Amino acid sequence: MNMPAHAPIAVRRHPLLRSYLLEAKYEFLRLLRTPIFALPTLLFPLMFYLLFGVAMNRGNGGAAQYLLATYGVFGVMGAAMFGFGVTVAMEREQGFLALKRALPMPPGAYLLAKMAMALLFSAILALLLALLAFALAGVQLQPAQWGLLFVVHVAGALPFCAIGLFIGTVANGSGAPAVVNLVYLPMSFLSGLWMPLSMLPDVFTRLAPLWPSYHHGQLALKVVGMDAGQPVVMHLGVLAVVGIGFFVLARARLARAG
């Protein structure tokens, strides 16, 4: 396989690495050029933050800071769950997944490309939200807090990639968007991502730890000093169990389908 002269030395020396990078690159470009995915994924959380975090809470820095943390979680959840759930379901139904398996591509490149796509969209969204919060809402954080919040937002997308992947293995192409929304939107509301749980009846607060989005939200809120005070290790443990569990279930279904 001929390599471009301008390709990095590590890539030229390792064709396998080049295969993974190319698969990830084209997956990202494909979805970036798909308005039905790219526009809602990037614009909706930003619009919600402009409305609720900036316009409706002008002068209320605490609300803007809280919503920066939680809308970041809301946004990366969408990028992960739609990026996996809808695209995997459609590609499986159209036979594209079977075609990918027949090609001489590295094992795991298909899933790793989708994961890289979800993390890249999540990173873009987290950066845009941070810019809005700083420039328009007057949110002031220490440099270490900005960096840690970015890492929490982006890395926290991984368990939702696994949930989306599982949905993509059980739903058909036309039904997957509805299934993702039926999981994504109620889970966001019940986790306190749209408004603090203290504003809802007590039953919502008691049930909130059932949802992985709650634990991701609490990690983000801990960075800005507005969490419920629960241990970080508990939140990380729940997210790890959810991510690994749904990935194992999804991989088993994909193996049976193959």
MONOR-V490896 format. One record per helix or strand. SS is the DSSP state (2 for helix, 1 for strand). FROM is the first residue (numbers start at 1). LEN is the number of residues. If there is no record, write none. Layout:
SS_FROM_LEN / SS_FROM_LEN
This chain:
2_9_5 / 2_15_18 / 2_35_21 / 2_61_34 / 2_96_7 / 2_109_27 / 2_143_13 / 2_158_13 / 2_173_18 / 2_197_3 / 2_202_9 / 2_212_12 / 2_232_26
